[in-house]
Amino acid sequence: MNAVQPIAKAQSTSARTGIIGSIRRMLTRLLPSALIYTLVLIGIITVMKYAGGPIDYVGPDNDDGMRLVEVRDFLNGQGWFDLMQYRLGLGEGTLMHWSRLIDLPIAALIRFFGLFLGHDAAEAAALVVWPLSLVFPAMLAMGLAGRRIGGLTGMHLSFCFAGMAIYTGNRFAPGAIDHHNAQLALIATMAAMLFDEKQRAWNYVVAGTSAALAIAIGAETTPFVAIYCLVVALLWVWEGEPFAAATKAFGLSLAVAISILFFATVPPQHYSAVTCDNLSLGFYSLATIGGGLLLASAVFGSRLGRSQRFAVLAAVGAAVFGSAMIIAPECLRNPLADLDPMLVELWLRNVSEAQSILALSRTDPFSLGAFYAPGLFAIAVCIFRSVQGDRVQVHLVLLALLSVSWAVALVQVRGAVFSNLLSILPLALLIIDMRRMSNGDSENAAAALIYIVTVLASVPAVWAVGGALVEMQVNKTKNTEEAAESPSCSSRQALAPLGDLPAGLVSAPSEMGVPILRYTANRVLSAPYHRNQGGMLTEMHIGLAEPQEAEAFLRGAGVTVLAFCPDDLQTSEIARLKPDGLYAQLGKGNIPAYLDPLPKAADSGVQFFRYLTPD
């Protein structure tokens, strides 16, 4: 018996050593490592999401709820090419600018889970699976990029930092079904394809296809795609024939993929329409012209001298710019530039993700670090190391991709999520070198400190925590207590009174629009989308107008119910601007005769009024 115990112990130790060795070997390979990191990250996200008990299965962003409304309409028979939201806005509705390419997988998941779950459970399951399923491609792309520029250590650093970005950013959390998570995965994939030292053509087929998908899914990525195309073209100019196969693969795949996506998602009656917030003739024609000319340049000009190739590229650029000026000149400026000034003042300025760095510095200066510091740090690193001659091509490519993403973030803070993701790559290279320097001189406390500071400064969450701590310290002198949370105006319970009425048209603040569409069968005048200008303006004019004038707006629009939420930011601003207006009067308890108050739900912040049509 005593002889058996040492043998068993040795076998157990050997088994543990074997398992550890297997894990170590797996962590030297890209795919197994990506899978392990992804499973751990998904586990953490899921546990933290549901640790506090039951929550709404739809993400907190209005776009998540609106996407679900759009998917429901699709499942209920609305056509593939029909993107009209018939229950939003004036007249026949509002033509949405989102892509069916995101609706389709979500709808398929709901159908699948609906085979063995109830309706709400099937939706909930689909809304958990879809965003989490995108974690793996995003992590795989970041790991591949890290490995290509920084070896095994670069791969693991990229996995770690990308994991933190994904966890803290909430773009991949259960319920997050807008298109930003898919865009992040595509941008990471495109970046990774640029760093294959062998410059194999298949990388650029993937890159061109990903660029086309990114444009088709959402116009936010078009500046990045444009710079990416320029980077590929400049690499061809610099390297010539060795880069010809990659250039041809990229140009051809971009032109073919964007053509397939255009005809697969754009209705025939809109082939000639130019819109700048989604895939239309404008972006389609420019992508195909640019891709086609780049392909032709690589086919016929790769054996020319570098200066001649540059001249060819200049001609291609002039042709693409000239085409843009002829086909879609309006798409060379901000697509929100045509918004009515009232919407800019009362709506857009209060949309946090649409704020510029200047607006954010006034409203929430303590968050600037989290949004802008890592990207700026990474840009500075790319410039410095390029000047120093350290992996110049890698750092110049990253500088170009980072600069356009960071510049977009200066205009609208929503772009910071892309610059923060891309900043991981140059900062991972810096951290590798700082670690090597620190380990090489273990007695040097300054080197260790620089290494630690570099790591911390590379993480947006560290800047966010630091900003929050500074804000707490600054606000400590104010001796103000946190106000109690206001009752909800948009929860299912708050909207319950609408269920007792026939479906009609509800005039409500734009922030209530999507929940009303989601929870009820009613139409709404207003929801926070720039294509719904008419509906949003009508709702604002109703609140601003004196009660008698407001009645004319209600009757003219066909409103059946008015929702008054005094705690809504837009509503309170309207009441402040026009003390004699309808919202201000309702806030004072002065209810005109044509409005009939409905019973108010418990713990609700909204009061509904039925509009009494004059006889």
Secondary structure, 3 states (H helix, E strand, C coil): CCCHHHHHHHHHHHHHHHHHHHHHHHCCCHHHHHHHHHHHHHHHHHHHHHCCCCCCCCCCCHHHHHHHHHHHHHHCCCCCCCCEECCECCCCCEECCCCHHHHHHHHHHHHHHCCCCCHHHHHHHHHHHHHHHCHHHHHHHHHHHHHHHHHHHHHHHHHHHHHHHHHHHCCCCCCCCCCHHHHHHHHHHHHHHCCCCCCCHHHHHHHHHHHHHHHHHCHHHHHHHHHHHHHHHHHHHHHCHHHHHHHHHHHHHHHHHHHHHHHHHCCHHHCCCCCCCCCCHHHHHHHHHHHHHHHHHHHHHCCCCHHHHHHHHHHHHHHHHHHHHHHCHHHHCCCCCCCCHHHHHHCHHHCHHHCCHHHHHHHCHHHHHHHHHHHHHHHHHHHHHHHCCCCHHHHHHHHHHHHHHHHHHHHCHHHHHHHHHHHHHHHHHHHHHHHHHHHHCCCCHHHHHHHHHHHHHCCHHHHHHHHHHHHHHHHHHHCCCCCCCCCECCCCCCCHHHHHCCCCEEECCHHHHHHHHHHCCCEECCCCCHHHHHHHHHHHHHHHCCHHHHHHHHHHHCCCEEEECCCCHHHHHHHHHCCCCHHHHHHCCCCCCCEEECCCCCCECCEEEEECCCC
